[in-house]
Amino acid sequence: MGERELLLLVSHTTQLSISTQYHPAVAFPPSSTQQEVFQSSNLPSLINHSMNGYRTTFFAYGQTGAGKTFTVLGEDKKPGLLFRAVNYLFKATKLKSEKENMKFTVRLSAIELYNEQCFDLLTTGHARLKPLQVREHNKQGYYVDRLTGIRCINVNQCIHTIKGAVRQRTVGGHQMNARR
C-alpha cells in the first residue's frame, strides 16, 4: 500500500513588506457567495495536486479591510475557503484511498508572519512568542524549523485545531479596521 503525508499549513500574514506587483486572476463582487469563491479559487485542483505529491500554496493577499479574513475563514453559517478546503481534502483522500489503495496522513501546522517574523500558532506560552527560523534543505526545499505539526484524523478535529490557531493570531487595531 502506498502512503503519503499531506501537510496542511495555515498561515496568517500581518505587515509583510512586499514590493512586487500582483495581478489577480479574478475579482469577485460583494454579492458572491463563499461557495462561488471556493469553486473559482482553484483550491480543489491544488489539493488534488498535493495528493499526487506536488507542493502547493494558496495565498490570500490584499489591502487591510479588503475581506481576506472573511474569505478565508468565513462565518459559522458561511464557511470560508479554508474550511471548505479541509472538507474537500478529507473527502478526496478518502476517495483516492479507496480507489488506489493508498493511505494518507493529514498533518496541520499554522504559522503567522508578523513584522517579517514567523510564529507558530499551535504553541502557547513563551514558545508562542519566540520567532521560528525559515531554513532551506538541499533536497526538500524550504521549511520552518521547530514548527508544530498535528496529525488530524478527521474534518472536525482539523477544523477545531484551525479555530484554536486562529484565536492565537496577532490582531492590531488601526484606522483601516475602524467602522465608520
C-alpha positions as CSV (number, residue, x, y, z in Angstrom):
1,M,0.0,0.0,0.0
2,G,1.4,3.5,-0.9
3,E,1.5,6.1,1.8
4,R,1.6,9.9,1.5
5,E,1.6,12.5,4.2
6,L,-0.2,15.8,3.4
7,L,0.8,18.9,5.4
8,L,-2.0,21.5,5.7
9,L,-0.3,24.7,6.5
10,V,-2.4,27.6,7.7
11,S,-0.8,31.0,7.6
12,H,-1.8,34.5,8.6
13,T,0.3,37.4,7.4
14,T,0.4,40.8,9.0
15,Q,2.6,43.7,8.0
16,L,4.7,41.9,5.4
17,S,6.8,44.1,3.2
18,I,6.3,43.1,-0.4
19,S,7.3,45.3,-3.3
20,T,6.3,43.0,-6.1
21,Q,3.1,43.8,-8.1
22,Y,0.4,41.1,-8.3
23,H,-2.3,40.9,-10.8
24,P,-5.4,39.0,-9.7
25,A,-6.8,36.2,-11.9
26,V,-10.3,37.0,-10.9
27,A,-12.1,39.6,-8.7
28,F,-15.4,38.8,-7.0
29,P,-18.3,41.3,-6.5
30,P,-19.6,41.7,-2.9
31,S,-22.7,39.6,-3.8
32,S,-20.5,36.5,-4.4
33,T,-21.1,33.5,-2.1
34,Q,-18.4,31.6,-0.3
35,Q,-19.2,28.6,-2.4
36,E,-18.8,30.6,-5.7
37,V,-15.4,31.8,-4.5
38,F,-14.3,28.3,-3.5
39,Q,-15.4,26.8,-6.8
40,S,-13.5,29.5,-8.7
41,S,-10.5,29.6,-6.4
42,N,-8.6,26.6,-7.9
43,L,-8.3,25.1,-4.4
44,P,-9.7,21.7,-5.3
45,S,-7.1,21.5,-8.1
46,L,-4.3,22.4,-5.7
47,I,-5.5,19.8,-3.2
48,N,-5.6,17.2,-5.9
49,H,-2.0,18.1,-7.0
50,S,-0.8,17.9,-3.4
51,M,-2.3,14.4,-3.1
52,N,-0.2,13.5,-6.1
53,G,3.0,14.6,-4.4
54,Y,3.3,18.2,-5.6
55,R,3.9,21.1,-3.2
56,T,1.1,23.6,-3.5
57,T,0.4,27.0,-1.9
58,F,-2.7,29.1,-1.7
59,F,-2.0,32.7,-0.7
60,A,-4.6,35.4,0.2
61,Y,-3.2,38.8,-0.3
62,G,-4.8,42.2,-0.3
63,Q,-5.2,45.6,1.4
64,T,-6.3,45.7,5.1
65,G,-10.1,45.6,5.2
66,A,-10.5,44.0,1.7
67,G,-12.1,40.9,3.2
68,K,-9.3,38.3,3.3
69,T,-10.1,37.0,6.7
70,F,-13.8,36.6,5.9
71,T,-13.0,35.0,2.5
72,V,-10.5,32.5,4.1
73,L,-12.3,31.8,7.4
74,G,-15.9,32.8,6.8
75,E,-18.6,32.5,9.5
76,D,-20.3,29.6,11.2
77,K,-23.2,29.5,8.7
78,K,-21.0,30.6,5.8
79,P,-17.7,28.7,6.0
80,G,-14.8,30.3,4.1
81,L,-12.2,28.8,1.7
82,L,-10.1,27.2,4.4
83,F,-12.9,25.1,6.0
84,R,-14.3,24.2,2.5
85,A,-10.8,23.1,1.5
86,V,-10.5,20.9,4.7
87,N,-13.8,19.2,3.8
88,Y,-12.7,18.7,0.2
89,L,-9.3,17.3,1.4
90,F,-10.8,14.7,3.6
91,K,-13.4,13.6,1.0
92,A,-10.7,13.5,-1.7
93,T,-8.3,11.5,0.4
94,K,-11.0,9.0,1.3
95,L,-12.0,8.5,-2.4
96,K,-8.3,8.2,-3.5
97,S,-7.5,5.8,-0.7
98,E,-10.4,3.5,-1.6
99,K,-9.7,3.8,-5.4
100,E,-5.9,3.5,-5.4
101,N,-5.3,1.6,-2.2
102,M,-3.3,4.4,-0.7
103,K,-3.0,5.7,2.8
104,F,-2.9,9.5,3.6
105,T,-1.9,11.2,6.8
106,V,-3.0,14.8,7.2
107,R,-0.8,17.0,9.4
108,L,-1.8,20.6,10.3
109,S,0.7,23.4,11.0
110,A,-0.3,27.0,11.4
111,I,2.1,30.0,11.2
112,E,1.7,33.7,11.4
113,L,4.1,36.1,9.6
114,Y,4.2,39.3,11.7
115,N,6.7,42.1,11.1
116,E,8.6,39.7,8.9
117,Q,9.0,37.1,11.6
118,C,7.4,33.6,11.7
119,F,5.4,32.4,14.7
120,D,3.9,29.0,15.4
121,L,0.1,29.4,16.1
122,L,-0.2,25.9,17.5
123,T,2.0,26.6,20.6
124,T,1.2,28.6,23.7
125,G,3.0,30.5,26.4
126,H,6.6,31.6,25.9
127,A,7.2,29.3,23.0
128,R,4.4,31.1,21.1
129,L,6.4,34.4,21.4
130,K,9.7,33.1,20.0
131,P,10.1,33.6,16.3
132,L,10.9,30.5,14.2
133,Q,13.6,30.3,11.5
134,V,12.8,29.5,7.9
135,R,15.5,27.3,6.6
136,E,16.3,25.5,3.3
137,H,17.1,21.8,2.9
138,N,19.1,20.9,-0.1
139,K,16.6,18.2,-1.3
140,Q,13.3,19.0,0.4
141,G,13.4,22.8,-0.1
142,Y,12.2,25.4,2.4
143,Y,10.8,24.6,5.8
144,V,10.1,26.3,9.2
145,D,12.4,24.9,11.8
146,R,10.7,23.6,15.0
147,L,7.2,24.1,13.5
148,T,4.5,22.2,15.3
149,G,2.6,19.6,13.2
150,I,-0.6,18.0,14.5
151,R,-2.0,14.8,12.9
152,C,-5.6,15.3,12.0
153,I,-7.7,12.2,11.6
154,N,-11.0,13.8,10.6
155,V,-12.6,17.1,9.4
156,N,-13.9,18.1,12.9
157,Q,-10.5,17.7,14.6
158,C,-8.8,19.6,11.8
159,I,-11.3,22.5,12.0
160,H,-11.2,22.6,15.8
161,T,-7.4,22.9,15.6
162,I,-7.6,25.6,13.0
163,K,-10.0,27.6,15.1
164,G,-7.6,27.4,18.0
165,A,-4.8,28.6,15.9
166,V,-6.9,31.5,14.6
167,R,-7.5,32.6,18.2
168,Q,-3.7,32.9,18.6
169,R,-3.3,35.4,15.8
170,T,-1.9,38.8,16.5
171,V,-4.7,41.3,15.9
172,G,-3.8,45.0,15.8
173,G,-6.2,47.9,15.7
174,H,-5.7,50.6,13.1
175,Q,-7.6,53.1,11.0
176,M,-8.3,50.6,8.2
177,N,-10.3,48.4,10.6
178,A,-12.3,51.2,12.1
179,R,-16.0,51.1,11.3
180,R,-17.4,54.4,10.0
